[in-house]
Amino acid sequence: MLVPTLIGVTAIVFSLMHVSGDPIRLLFGPNVSEEKVLEKRAELGLDKPIYVQYWNWLSQVVQGNLGLSIHVQDRVGRLILDRIGPTLELTILALILTVAIAIPAGIISAMRPYTIIDNASRFIALFWVSMPYFWLGIMLMMVFGLRLRILPISGRGGPLWTLEGLKSATLPILTLGLPPIALFTRLTRSAMLEVVNEEYIRTARSKGVRETTVVVHHGLRNALLPVVTLLGLRLPWLFGGAVITETVFAWPGMGRLLVNAVMERDYPVVQGIVLVIALLTVLANLVVDFAYVLIDPRIRYG
């Protein structure tokens, strides 16, 4: 399904972008002559029917050419390569933060169901998921950047392995990683509650196996399948959140580049970024499918 999914996504976005406005008039301004507009459209191939434009673009993509930006006159592939690193930093570290907090919280809630710990864990998780990305980002900027003055509020200070780079990435990572915690916590809790009363769990406990081994090796491993599924499904949401987060924090990633390209009706840049995001998403779901086999060997014989 990888190839038809990519074709479907790019075809829809290609069509929507072409009905959203004229990039040539936006490029030259309102006082440009009609002759110059028609000349530029012919030069860029925008005077052809939309299905011909899409076929020409797709033919170039197959050869590894994502086209030329209308506004900055640079290759789209080069623009994306310059921005994809910071975006992957945010999304990967935000996902690690989400999983590192949510899975232990879900396990603790499942081991102490309907107690104060369980209720507090669910309340805190629900609290974070109720916050929009842009509002949470602004609040973190106000508290840690403007009031406490311990973290920068915009820009990328450098690579993550440097102190300045790590400090500048902290607030964007928190903004992107905190809201999904609720979903992973509740799903982990539900999955664990289904397996903790299974016979193999009671058998392991009756044999004197340590509780930590019972919970992690026997319980969590059998409860991970829905959590891993959610990881694959949440990746597009993370990229969507990255668009907002990068705009709020002036983070030089693909999300900010995408926002600028949409505002400027820069079709080739929008198409290239959407293609990359769609490709990363379907590849992540493919990895999730393979992860099922590693988590549950029974799937090999299903």
C-alpha positions as CSV (number, residue, x, y, z in Angstrom):
1,M,0.0,0.0,0.0
2,L,3.0,2.3,0.2
3,V,3.0,3.5,-3.4
4,P,-0.8,4.1,-3.9
5,T,-0.8,5.9,-0.5
6,L,1.9,8.3,-1.6
7,I,0.2,8.9,-5.0
8,G,-3.1,9.5,-3.4
9,V,-1.7,12.0,-0.8
10,T,0.3,13.9,-3.3
11,A,-2.6,14.0,-5.8
12,I,-5.0,15.5,-3.3
13,V,-2.5,18.1,-2.0
14,F,-1.5,19.0,-5.6
15,S,-5.2,19.6,-6.5
16,L,-5.9,21.6,-3.3
17,M,-2.9,23.9,-3.8
18,H,-3.8,24.7,-7.3
19,V,-7.3,26.0,-6.3
20,S,-5.9,28.0,-3.4
21,G,-4.6,30.9,-5.4
22,D,-2.2,32.2,-8.1
23,P,1.5,31.9,-7.0
24,I,2.6,34.1,-10.0
25,R,0.5,37.1,-9.0
26,L,1.6,36.6,-5.4
27,L,5.2,36.5,-6.6
28,F,5.1,39.7,-8.7
29,G,2.5,41.7,-6.7
30,P,-0.8,43.2,-7.7
31,N,0.6,45.7,-10.3
32,V,2.2,43.1,-12.6
33,S,1.1,43.1,-16.2
34,E,-1.0,40.2,-17.6
35,E,1.6,39.5,-20.3
36,K,4.3,38.9,-17.7
37,V,2.0,36.7,-15.7
38,L,1.2,34.6,-18.7
39,E,4.9,34.4,-19.7
40,K,5.9,33.2,-16.2
41,R,3.1,30.6,-16.1
42,A,4.3,29.2,-19.4
43,E,7.9,29.1,-18.2
44,L,6.9,27.1,-15.1
45,G,4.4,24.9,-16.9
46,L,1.4,26.3,-14.9
47,D,-0.5,27.0,-18.1
48,K,-1.1,23.3,-18.7
49,P,-4.1,21.3,-17.4
50,I,-3.7,20.3,-13.7
51,Y,-3.5,16.5,-14.6
52,V,-0.6,17.2,-17.0
53,Q,1.2,19.3,-14.4
54,Y,0.8,16.5,-11.8
55,W,2.1,13.9,-14.3
56,N,5.1,16.0,-15.2
57,W,5.8,16.5,-11.5
58,L,5.4,12.8,-10.7
59,S,7.7,11.9,-13.6
60,Q,10.4,14.2,-12.2
61,V,10.0,12.8,-8.7
62,V,10.6,9.2,-9.9
63,Q,13.9,10.5,-11.2
64,G,14.8,12.1,-7.8
65,N,14.0,15.6,-8.8
66,L,11.5,17.5,-6.6
67,G,11.5,20.6,-8.8
68,L,12.5,24.2,-8.3
69,S,11.0,26.6,-5.8
70,I,9.0,29.4,-7.4
71,H,10.0,32.0,-4.8
72,V,13.6,31.3,-3.8
73,Q,14.7,29.7,-7.1
74,D,16.5,26.9,-5.4
75,R,16.1,23.2,-5.7
76,V,13.3,21.8,-3.4
77,G,15.4,18.8,-2.5
78,R,18.2,21.0,-1.2
79,L,15.7,23.1,0.8
80,I,14.2,20.1,2.4
81,L,17.6,18.5,3.2
82,D,18.6,21.7,5.0
83,R,15.4,21.6,7.2
84,I,14.7,17.9,7.7
85,G,17.4,17.5,10.4
86,P,15.9,19.9,12.9
87,T,12.4,18.5,12.3
88,L,13.5,15.0,12.9
89,E,15.2,16.1,16.1
90,L,12.0,17.5,17.5
91,T,9.7,14.6,16.4
92,I,12.0,11.8,17.5
93,L,12.9,13.3,20.9
94,A,9.3,14.3,21.5
95,L,8.2,10.7,20.8
96,I,10.9,9.4,23.1
97,L,9.7,11.8,25.8
98,T,6.1,10.7,25.4
99,V,6.9,7.0,25.6
100,A,9.4,7.4,28.5
101,I,6.7,9.1,30.6
102,A,3.5,7.4,29.3
103,I,4.4,3.7,29.5
104,P,5.7,3.8,33.1
105,A,2.7,5.9,34.1
106,G,0.3,3.4,32.4
107,I,2.0,0.5,34.1
108,I,1.8,2.1,37.5
109,S,-1.9,2.9,36.9
110,A,-2.7,-0.6,35.9
111,M,-0.9,-2.1,38.9
112,R,-2.8,0.2,41.2
113,P,-6.2,0.5,39.5
114,Y,-8.7,3.0,40.9
115,T,-6.3,4.2,43.6
116,I,-5.1,7.8,44.2
117,I,-2.0,7.1,42.1
118,D,-4.2,5.8,39.2
119,N,-6.6,8.8,39.4
120,A,-3.7,11.3,39.6
121,S,-1.9,9.7,36.7
122,R,-5.0,9.8,34.5
123,F,-5.8,13.4,35.5
124,I,-2.3,14.7,34.7
125,A,-2.4,12.9,31.4
126,L,-5.8,14.3,30.5
127,F,-4.6,17.7,31.6
128,W,-1.8,17.7,29.0
129,V,-3.9,16.3,26.1
130,S,-6.4,19.1,26.6
131,M,-3.8,21.8,25.7
132,P,-3.4,22.9,22.1
133,Y,0.2,22.9,20.8
134,F,0.3,26.6,20.2
135,W,-1.1,27.5,23.6
136,L,1.2,25.2,25.5
137,G,4.2,26.5,23.6
138,I,3.3,30.1,24.5
139,M,2.7,29.2,28.1
140,L,6.1,27.4,28.3
141,M,7.8,30.4,26.7
142,M,6.2,32.8,29.2
143,V,7.1,30.7,32.2
144,F,10.6,29.4,31.4
145,G,11.7,32.1,28.9
146,L,10.2,35.4,30.1
147,R,9.7,34.9,33.8
148,L,12.4,32.5,34.9
149,R,14.7,33.3,32.0
150,I,16.4,29.9,32.0
151,L,15.6,28.7,28.5
152,P,15.6,30.5,25.1
153,I,12.2,31.1,23.5
154,S,13.1,31.0,19.8
155,G,15.6,29.7,17.3
156,R,18.0,26.8,17.3
157,G,21.1,27.3,19.3
158,G,23.1,24.6,17.6
159,P,23.4,20.8,17.5
160,L,21.7,18.9,20.3
161,W,25.0,17.6,21.7
162,T,25.9,21.2,22.7
163,L,24.5,23.0,25.7
164,E,23.0,25.8,23.8
165,G,21.5,23.5,21.3
166,L,19.9,21.3,24.0
167,K,18.6,24.4,25.9
168,S,17.0,25.8,22.7
169,A,15.4,22.5,21.9
170,T,13.9,21.9,25.4
171,L,10.8,24.0,25.1
172,P,9.8,22.8,21.5
173,I,10.3,19.2,22.6
174,L,8.1,19.6,25.6
175,T,5.5,21.4,23.6
176,L,5.4,18.5,21.0
177,G,5.9,15.6,23.5
178,L,3.6,16.4,26.4
179,P,0.1,16.4,24.8
180,P,0.2,12.8,23.4
181,I,1.2,11.4,26.9
182,A,-2.5,11.0,27.8
183,L,-3.3,8.7,24.8
184,F,-0.3,6.4,25.4
185,T,-0.9,6.4,29.2
186,R,-4.5,5.3,28.9
187,L,-3.8,2.8,26.2
188,T,-0.9,1.2,28.2
189,R,-3.1,1.1,31.3
190,S,-6.0,-0.6,29.4
191,A,-3.7,-3.1,27.7
192,M,-2.0,-3.9,31.0
193,L,-5.3,-4.4,32.8
194,E,-6.2,-7.0,30.2
195,V,-3.1,-9.1,30.7
196,V,-2.4,-8.8,34.5
197,N,-5.1,-11.3,35.3
198,E,-4.2,-13.8,32.6
199,E,-3.3,-17.3,33.7
200,Y,0.4,-17.0,32.6
201,I,0.8,-14.0,34.9
202,R,-0.7,-15.9,37.9
203,T,1.5,-18.9,37.0
204,A,4.7,-16.8,36.9
205,R,3.8,-15.2,40.3
206,S,3.1,-18.6,41.8
207,K,6.5,-19.8,40.7
208,G,8.1,-17.0,42.7
209,V,9.2,-14.9,39.8
210,R,10.1,-11.3,40.8
211,E,7.2,-8.8,40.3
212,T,9.4,-6.6,38.1
213,T,10.0,-9.5,35.8
214,V,6.4,-10.5,35.8
215,V,5.2,-7.0,34.9
216,V,7.9,-6.1,32.3
217,H,8.7,-9.4,30.7
218,H,5.4,-11.2,30.8
219,G,2.9,-8.4,31.2
220,L,4.3,-5.4,29.2
221,R,5.5,-7.4,26.3
222,N,2.1,-8.8,25.7
223,A,0.5,-5.4,26.1
224,L,2.8,-3.6,23.8
225,L,1.0,-4.4,20.5
226,P,-1.7,-1.7,20.7
227,V,0.9,0.8,22.0
228,V,3.2,0.2,19.1
229,T,0.3,0.5,16.7
230,L,-0.5,3.9,18.2
231,L,3.2,4.9,17.7
232,G,2.8,4.5,14.0
233,L,-0.6,6.2,13.9
234,R,0.6,9.2,15.9
235,L,3.6,10.0,13.7
236,P,1.5,12.2,11.3
237,W,0.1,14.0,14.3
238,L,3.6,14.7,15.5
239,F,4.5,16.2,12.1
240,G,1.4,18.3,12.2
241,G,2.3,19.4,15.7
242,A,5.8,20.2,14.5
243,V,4.4,22.6,11.9
244,I,2.8,24.6,14.7
245,T,5.6,24.2,17.2
246,E,8.3,25.3,14.7
247,T,6.2,28.4,13.8
248,V,5.8,29.3,17.5
249,F,9.4,28.8,18.4
250,A,10.9,30.0,15.0
251,W,12.5,26.6,14.7
252,P,14.3,26.2,11.3
253,G,12.6,22.9,10.3
254,M,10.4,21.6,7.6
255,G,7.2,22.7,9.4
256,R,8.2,26.3,9.2
257,L,9.3,26.0,5.6
258,L,5.9,24.4,4.9
259,V,4.0,27.3,6.4
260,N,6.0,29.8,4.4
261,A,5.5,27.8,1.2
262,V,1.7,27.6,1.7
263,M,1.5,31.3,2.4
264,E,3.5,32.0,-0.8
265,R,1.6,29.3,-2.9
266,D,5.0,27.8,-3.6
267,Y,3.6,24.6,-5.1
268,P,6.9,22.6,-5.6
269,V,8.0,23.2,-2.0
270,V,4.6,22.2,-0.5
271,Q,4.5,19.1,-2.7
272,G,8.0,18.1,-1.8
273,I,7.5,18.4,1.9
274,V,4.2,16.6,1.8
275,L,5.8,13.8,-0.1
276,V,8.6,13.5,2.5
277,I,6.2,13.5,5.4
278,A,4.0,10.9,3.7
279,L,7.0,8.8,2.9
280,L,8.2,8.9,6.5
281,T,4.8,8.1,7.8
282,V,4.2,5.0,5.6
283,L,7.8,3.8,6.3
284,A,7.1,4.2,10.1
285,N,4.0,2.1,9.8
286,L,5.9,-0.5,7.8
287,V,8.5,-0.6,10.7
288,V,5.6,-1.0,13.1
289,D,4.3,-4.0,11.2
290,F,7.8,-5.6,11.4
291,A,7.9,-4.7,15.1
292,Y,4.8,-6.9,15.7
293,V,6.9,-10.0,14.9
294,L,9.6,-9.0,17.3
295,I,7.2,-8.3,20.1
296,D,5.0,-11.3,19.6
297,P,6.6,-14.3,17.9
298,R,3.2,-16.0,17.5
299,I,2.5,-13.6,14.6
300,R,5.1,-15.5,12.5
301,Y,2.9,-18.5,12.6
302,G,-0.5,-16.7,12.4
